């Protein structure tokens, strides 16, 4: 009997999956691969049920002959192990970015005469409603809040991009790329104080109040499902910080990062060029302890950002603070530098990891942007934040468009570099 293979990365079996299985049964023995959590989050979405439950719901189907684990979105390993006669899939994988997966499967099967079968994708009101419910579940606070901790355990490094509006949130949510035979996407979103302030035309001095910043979170959460890391600046007074923690936790934010500085906020990239005062270890530890005490769940994370290298206080001071903050209850350490060479960041990570192998390390490679994620992961980094690139790319593009319209007294000259409004609208889901 010939074998037919298909791979599922779903939490619910609906009529579209059953249609694929019914077509597959006509060709022979049906083997279903269940995509692992690690592979699933690379290009699809975070699962809402456990991997074991996803295997169980498929095994319970009479039409399925066997169930296996597929731990990569590409088919190289599974084809080498099973050598199926057919691989069957919905025809939605004919389009980018999933076309890379289909091409991979077709190339592998052609080596021994196998065949890819494309089944018309089932998309009706019932399937649409099921997909929408899964998305709504992923966006609920109790599911979203814990997802950052889960990602740290699943990913070599959690890729995080700055967002400052619903539209930039959709870009972070839906951007998937194929490169060298692999699909990839961002894992989490960073709501930056700098970019949030800039989008509102305000200076980055904690001028935008928390009520306004919560509104930005609401805008992003309403249209996305990925976990959010919130830039909490200094955290403010301890008495105020505890309310911030409680509010963010209730909203479903996964983490807040607070920096160990006091007084009027100045952006760290100014370093010692402007007056900046670092908080005492004792006082900052009290702030961390107060925040942890007020939490209602174990999901929410308070991450301590160390400014010692920015303020040229030395490596020993940075390490002393890191270990003290962890002892006070910090769930992660962010180490920051404005040097173009990442050497001091890597030195800190290596020395921190000599004594602490588990506390997550966060870095923001804005100045030292030549280093890759894999290189950072080799030194124990868990989260990388691209903290302002969307804002910085949007501003010059919009400014140039405005200049050209003024220069030519019409919009024809700028039109070829503009995204069609129809493509922008397709980012926005309708209920």
Order of alpha helices (4+ residues) and beta strands (2+ residues): beta-alpha-beta-alpha-alpha-beta-alpha-beta-alpha-beta-alpha-alpha-alpha-beta-alpha-beta-beta-beta-alpha-alpha-beta-alpha-beta-beta-beta-alpha-beta-alpha-beta-alpha-beta-alpha-beta-alpha-alpha-alpha
